[in-house]
Amino acid sequence: MTEEAFSIGGLVLVARREAEDSPPAMADSLAAFAVPAGRAAPTATVSVTWQDDRQSPADRAEPVFASGGMWTLYRAADGGYLYDVVSPVFGERPYRTAWFDAEYQTGWIACRSDATTRRALRAALEYPLDELWVTNLLARGRGVELHACAVVDVDGRGFLFVGQSGDGKTTTARLWSAAGATALSDDRVIVRKLDGRWMMFGTPWHGEAEFARPDAAPITRAFILRHGDGERVAALKPAQAAALLLARAFPPFYDAAALGFTADCLGRLVGELPCETLTFTPTPAAVAYVRELSL
């Protein structure tokens, strides 16, 4: 049995290939996040195999959520969760099926074993299963994934820029990178409180600039991005800030308990760290303005 491990947001995830000819586990996008198997105790583990080698014991009890895209989620009869993943490349039938226990700490991924799938499949844990696994683990008391850009400035300050599509996250990452800062991500960032500090982590799920570093840094200040003329910040009441962050988060919206934890986590974040709106123009002046703000 071959093990492949990776770490995202401080979560150590292990995929075990059940046989020599089992599908590859980790997608290329996870390569920078790979860690030596056995280096640390895993947060969660899945096994990877072909569908012919596993007859699912987890019958689909009821549909929970249809993404409208690649995946559909079912509540399994055994209390776990079952995902069917489809793609036009592989036809109408699911080409990957994944099962996780109720806490997403154990599971398996079975890939269709016909010749077309064996030839075209890149990895069992390619999108969306990698991100679904992580977001569900986070929502069980660990943290939140945000639609955001994260940069670490040359002086070590960590800035979190949160925004929806089109709000300027990739532009912000490019501007700060050109100014000497390190961009951890230009699209999706994991936020967790660890050892009393709010931390931001890069993720593999990048934007068009492809900033995706497996690094972390303490958050000094958080901003909600807005386009405008000139640079300015505006204070937000904690309830306003939490609501704006929740609208830019990636919790499992179909899971009431997970959604409740996410809202609570964001409420604690904005109660402990400055969070303001940042209106900016897409020029180096935006970087200079933020650098001059007092802590």
Residue pairs with C-beta under 8 A, 6 or more apart in sequence:
1 16
1 17
1 18
1 19
2 16
2 17
2 20
2 22
3 14
3 15
3 16
3 17
3 37
3 38
4 14
4 15
4 16
4 17
4 25
4 26
4 34
4 37
5 12
5 13
5 14
5 15
5 34
5 35
5 36
5 37
5 38
5 39
5 42
6 12
6 13
6 26
6 30
6 33
6 34
6 35
7 13
7 33
7 35
7 40
7 214
8 33
8 130
8 134
8 190
8 201
8 203
8 204
8 214
9 134
9 138
9 142
9 143
9 145
9 190
9 192
9 201
9 203
10 190
10 192
10 194
10 199
10 201
10 216
11 43
11 44
11 134
11 137
11 138
11 142
12 35
12 39
12 40
12 41
12 42
12 43
13 42
13 43
13 44
13 45
13 46
13 133
13 134
14 37
14 42
14 44
14 45
14 46
15 25
15 26
15 45
15 46
15 47
15 48
15 109
15 124
15 125
16 25
16 45
16 46
16 47
16 48
17 23
17 24
17 25
17 47
17 48
17 49
18 47
18 48
18 49
18 53
19 49
19 53
21 50
22 48
22 49
22 50
22 53
23 48
23 49
23 50
23 109
23 111
23 121
23 123
23 124
24 121
24 122
24 123
24 124
25 48
25 123
25 124
25 125
26 34
26 123
26 125
27 122
27 123
27 125
27 126
27 127
27 130
28 122
28 123
29 126
29 127
29 130
29 204
29 205
29 212
30 123
30 125
30 130
30 204
32 204
32 212
32 213
32 214
33 204
33 214
43 105
43 137
44 104
44 105
44 106
44 107
44 133
44 137
45 105
45 106
45 107
46 98
46 100
46 106
46 107
46 108
46 109
46 125
46 133
47 107
47 108
47 109
48 108
48 109
48 111
48 124
48 125
49 108
49 109
49 110
49 111
50 110
50 111
50 112
50 113
51 97
51 110
51 111
51 112
51 113
52 113
53 110
53 113
54 108
54 110
56 82
56 97
56 99
56 110
57 78
58 76
58 77
58 78
58 80
58 82
58 99
59 76
59 77
60 74
60 75
60 76
60 77
60 82
61 74
61 75
61 76
61 77
62 74
62 75
63 72
63 73
63 74
63 75
64 73
64 74
64 75
64 81
64 254
65 72
65 73
65 254
66 72
66 73
67 73
67 128
69 128
70 85
70 86
70 87
70 128
71 83
71 84
71 85
71 86
71 128
71 129
71 132
72 83
72 84
72 86
73 81
73 82
73 83
73 254
74 81
74 82
74 83
74 84
75 81
75 82
76 82
76 99
79 101
79 102
80 99
80 100
80 101
80 102
80 107
81 99
81 100
81 102
81 104
81 136
82 97
82 98
82 99
83 96
83 97
83 98
83 99
83 100
83 129
83 132
84 94
84 96
84 97
85 94
85 95
85 96
85 97
85 98
85 128
85 129
86 92
86 93
86 94
86 95
87 95
89 120
90 112
90 116
90 117
90 120
91 116
93 112
94 112
95 111
95 112
95 117
95 121
96 109
96 110
96 111
96 112
96 124
96 129
97 109
97 110
98 107
98 108
98 109
98 110
98 129
99 107
99 108
100 106
100 107
100 133
100 136
101 107
103 140
104 133
104 136
104 137
104 140
105 137
107 133
109 124
109 125
109 129
111 117
111 121
111 124
125 133
127 205
130 204
131 145
131 205
131 250
134 145
134 190
134 203
135 145
135 250
135 251
135 252
136 252
136 255
136 258
138 144
138 145
138 190
138 192
138 251
139 251
139 252
139 255
139 258
139 259
139 261
139 262
140 258
140 261
141 261
142 192
143 190
143 191
143 192
143 193
143 265
144 190
144 191
144 192
144 245
144 249
144 250
144 251
144 262
144 265
144 266
144 269
145 188
145 189
145 190
145 191
145 203
145 249
145 250
145 251
146 160
146 162
146 188
146 189
146 190
146 191
146 245
146 248
146 249
146 250
147 162
147 163
147 164
147 165
147 169
147 187
147 188
147 248
147 249
147 250
148 160
148 161
148 162
148 163
148 169
148 185
148 187
148 188
148 189
148 200
148 248
149 160
149 161
149 163
149 169
149 170
149 172
149 173
149 183
149 185
149 186
149 187
149 189
149 207
149 211
150 158
150 159
150 160
150 161
150 183
150 184
150 185
150 189
150 200
150 201
150 202
150 217
151 158
151 159
151 161
151 172
151 173
151 176
151 177
151 181
151 182
151 183
151 184
152 158
152 159
152 181
152 182
152 184
152 215
152 217
153 159
153 176
153 181
153 291
154 180
154 181
156 217
157 220
157 221
157 295
158 200
158 217
158 218
158 219
158 220
159 176
159 219
159 220
159 221
159 222
159 223
159 290
160 189
160 191
160 200
160 219
160 221
160 222
160 223
161 168
161 169
161 172
161 222
161 223
161 225
161 278
162 222
162 223
162 224
162 225
162 244
162 245
162 248
163 169
163 224
163 225
163 248
164 247
164 248
167 225
167 226
167 227
168 225
168 227
168 280
168 282
169 186
169 187
169 207
169 225
170 186
170 187
170 207
170 208
170 209
171 282
172 186
172 225
172 280
172 286
173 183
173 185
173 186
173 207
173 209
173 211
174 183
174 186
174 209
175 282
175 283
175 284
175 286
175 287
176 183
176 287
177 183
177 211
178 284
179 284
179 287
181 287
182 213
182 215
183 209
183 211
183 213
184 200
184 201
184 202
184 211
184 213
184 215
184 216
184 217
185 202
185 203
185 205
185 206
185 207
185 211
185 212
185 213
186 206
186 207
186 208
186 209
186 210
186 211
186 212
187 205
187 206
187 207
188 203
188 205
188 206
188 250
189 200
189 201
189 202
189 203
190 200
190 201
190 203
191 198
191 199
191 200
191 201
191 219
191 265
191 269
192 198
192 199
192 201
193 199
193 265
193 268
193 269
197 218
198 218
198 219
198 269
198 272
198 273
199 216
199 217
199 218
199 219
200 216
200 217
200 218
200 219
201 215
201 216
202 211
202 212
202 213
202 214
202 215
202 216
203 212
204 212
205 212
206 212
219 273
220 295
221 273
221 274
221 275
221 276
221 290
221 293
221 295
222 245
222 269
222 270
222 273
222 274
222 275
222 276
223 233
223 275
223 276
223 277
223 278
223 290
224 236
224 241
224 244
224 245
224 248
224 275
224 276
224 277
224 278
225 277
225 278
225 280
226 277
226 278
226 279
226 280
227 279
227 280
227 281
227 282
228 279
228 280
228 281
229 281
230 279
230 281
231 278
231 279
231 280
231 281
231 285
231 286
231 289
231 290
232 278
232 279
233 276
233 277
233 278
233 279
233 293
234 276
234 277
234 279
235 276
236 244
236 270
236 275
236 276
236 277
238 267
238 270
238 271
241 270
241 275
241 276
242 263
242 266
242 267
242 269
242 270
245 266
245 269
245 270
245 275
246 262
246 263
246 266
249 262
249 266
251 258
251 259
251 261
251 262
252 258
252 259
253 259
269 275
278 286
278 290
280 286
280 289
